[in-house]
């Protein structure tokens, strides 16, 4: 019987993670190319973001989603899309903060339920409090590798 050791599986993890980053970037470019992203040093459409900054903001979004316990790729994708099309700090809104802190398992159904509970006033408050500094350190420093 052929057996794959855990160590061998871990060797492929970085490649799998990078492939997911690329898939999220492709999705954002395909579905939300015209979304405006406000960065600390200016704004850009998703389609116009330099690849290195785009890649790092997506990586940071995936990491932040993971910090909340989001494990499903589809839910992580939705979380990152919200960062890009709503605000990079949408998760700091009181309702969002409560949801992300108190929800034991954040999957597609839980996230959809949360989104259904958000009101137009909630989204307006999030938009008003859009904080470009909430993007990752690479963007904050304006680095363009």
C-alpha positions as CSV (number, residue, x, y, z in Angstrom):
1,X,0.0,0.0,0.0
2,X,1.3,3.5,-0.9
3,X,1.4,5.9,2.0
4,X,2.1,9.6,2.1
5,X,3.7,10.9,5.2
6,X,2.5,14.1,6.9
7,X,6.0,15.6,6.2
8,X,5.6,14.9,2.5
9,X,2.2,16.6,2.5
10,X,3.6,19.7,4.3
11,X,6.2,20.1,1.5
12,X,3.3,20.8,-0.9
13,X,1.5,23.3,1.4
14,X,3.4,26.5,0.1
15,X,2.6,25.6,-3.5
16,X,-1.1,25.0,-2.6
17,X,-1.3,28.3,-0.7
18,X,0.2,30.2,-3.6
19,X,-2.1,28.6,-6.0
20,X,-5.1,29.7,-3.9
21,X,-3.7,33.3,-3.8
22,X,-3.5,33.3,-7.6
23,X,-7.0,31.9,-7.8
24,X,-8.4,34.7,-5.6
25,X,-6.5,37.3,-7.6
26,X,-7.9,35.9,-10.8
27,X,-11.4,35.9,-9.4
28,X,-11.1,39.5,-8.2
29,X,-9.7,40.6,-11.6
30,X,-12.5,38.8,-13.5
31,X,-15.5,39.7,-11.3
32,X,-14.5,42.9,-9.6
33,X,-11.9,44.5,-11.9
34,X,-13.5,48.0,-11.6
35,X,-13.8,48.0,-7.8
36,X,-12.0,50.9,-6.3
37,X,-9.4,50.1,-3.7
38,X,-8.2,53.0,-1.5
39,X,-4.6,52.6,-0.5
40,X,-2.7,54.8,1.9
41,X,-0.9,56.5,-1.0
42,X,-3.8,56.7,-3.4
43,X,-6.6,54.7,-5.0
44,X,-6.7,52.2,-7.7
45,X,-9.1,49.9,-9.5
46,X,-8.5,46.2,-8.7
47,X,-7.4,45.7,-12.3
48,X,-4.8,48.4,-11.9
49,X,-3.1,47.3,-8.7
50,X,0.5,46.4,-9.1
51,X,0.9,42.6,-8.9
52,X,3.1,42.6,-5.9
53,X,0.8,44.8,-3.9
54,X,-2.3,42.9,-5.1
55,X,-0.7,39.6,-4.2
56,X,0.3,40.8,-0.7
57,X,-3.2,42.3,0.0
58,X,-4.8,39.0,-1.0
59,X,-2.3,37.0,1.1
60,X,-3.1,39.3,4.1
61,X,-6.8,38.9,3.6
62,X,-6.5,35.1,3.5
63,X,-4.4,35.2,6.6
64,X,-6.9,37.5,8.4
65,X,-9.7,35.2,7.4
66,X,-7.7,32.2,8.8
67,X,-7.2,34.1,12.0
68,X,-10.9,34.1,12.4
69,X,-11.0,30.4,11.9
70,X,-12.2,30.4,8.4
71,X,-11.1,27.2,6.8
72,X,-13.2,26.7,3.7
73,X,-11.6,28.1,0.5
74,X,-14.9,29.4,-0.7
75,X,-15.5,31.3,2.6
76,X,-12.0,32.6,2.5
77,X,-12.6,33.8,-1.0
78,X,-15.8,35.6,0.1
79,X,-14.0,37.2,3.0
80,X,-11.2,38.6,0.8
81,X,-13.7,39.8,-1.8
82,X,-15.5,41.7,1.0
83,X,-12.2,43.3,2.0
84,X,-11.7,44.5,-1.6
85,X,-15.3,45.6,-2.5
86,X,-16.5,46.9,0.8
87,X,-13.6,48.0,3.0
88,X,-10.3,46.4,4.3
89,X,-11.6,47.1,7.8
90,X,-15.2,45.9,7.3
91,X,-14.6,43.3,10.0
92,X,-14.1,46.0,12.6
93,X,-17.8,47.1,12.4
94,X,-19.5,46.1,15.7
95,X,-21.8,43.5,14.1
96,X,-19.0,42.1,12.1
97,X,-16.6,42.0,15.0
98,X,-19.2,40.2,17.1
99,X,-19.9,37.7,14.3
100,X,-16.2,36.9,13.7
101,X,-15.4,36.6,17.4
102,X,-18.4,34.6,18.5
103,X,-19.2,32.3,15.5
104,X,-17.6,28.9,16.2
105,X,-17.6,27.7,12.6
106,X,-17.5,30.3,9.9
107,X,-18.5,28.5,6.7
108,X,-20.4,29.7,3.6
109,X,-23.8,29.4,5.4
110,X,-22.7,31.3,8.5
111,X,-21.1,34.1,6.4
112,X,-24.2,34.3,4.2
113,X,-26.4,34.5,7.3
114,X,-24.2,37.3,8.7
115,X,-24.4,39.2,5.4
116,X,-28.2,38.9,5.5
117,X,-28.3,40.4,8.9
118,X,-26.3,43.5,7.8
119,X,-28.5,46.5,7.0
120,X,-28.0,49.3,4.5
121,X,-27.1,51.5,7.4
122,X,-24.4,49.1,8.6
123,X,-22.9,49.0,5.1
124,X,-23.1,52.8,4.9
125,X,-21.3,53.1,8.3
126,X,-18.6,50.7,7.1
127,X,-18.1,52.7,3.9
128,X,-17.9,55.9,5.8
129,X,-15.2,54.4,8.1
130,X,-13.1,52.9,5.2
131,X,-9.6,52.9,6.5
132,X,-6.9,52.5,3.8
133,X,-4.4,51.8,6.6
134,X,-6.1,48.5,7.2
135,X,-4.3,47.0,4.2
136,X,-1.1,45.1,4.9
137,X,2.3,46.5,5.8
138,X,3.7,46.2,2.2
139,X,1.0,48.6,1.0
140,X,1.3,50.9,4.0
141,X,5.0,51.4,3.1
142,X,4.2,51.9,-0.5
143,X,6.7,49.3,-1.5
144,X,6.7,48.3,-5.2
145,X,9.1,45.4,-5.4
